[in-house]
Amino acid sequence: MSAIAIACFIGSAVIIWGGLVASVIFLSMKPSVEVYPDGGIDADGTEE
């Protein structure tokens, strides 16, 4: 492999794994939505 190919591989791996780590950190800090918008279907199948 050439040096440019290795650099592109490392750069893309950092972007992918960095996004995964950022997503895990974000989800651990704010795991669920506190307020849902109106107009959805409830768990029992009825509309709001």
N, C-alpha and C positions, 0 to 999 in steps of 0.2 A: 504494500500500500504506500501511496505517496503521502507526503506530509500534509498536503491540503485535504486529502481524503480523511486522514486521522483527525485533523482539526475540525472538519465538518461533522464527523461522527461524534466527537467529544462535545461540540457545541449543541448538536441536536439532542444528545443524551442529557445534557444539563437542562435544556429547555423542558423536555418531557418529565424528567424526574423532579425538577424544580416545581413544575406545575402540580405534580402529585403531592409533593410535600406541602406546598402552599394550600392545596385543597384540604388536606388532612388537618392542618393547623386551623384553617378557617372553620371547618366543621366541628372541631373540638371546642372552639371558643363559642360558637353560636350554632348548636345542633338542630334547632327546629324553628319553624316560622311561628311567631307569636300571634299575629293577626292575619287571617285569610281574607281575601276580597269577597264581596257579596256575589251571589249568583252561582255558587257551586252546588254540587249534590252531596248531601250528608251521607254518613256511613250506613244509615238505615234505608237509603234509596230515595228519600224525599228531597225535593228542591227547597231552597230557602225562599 
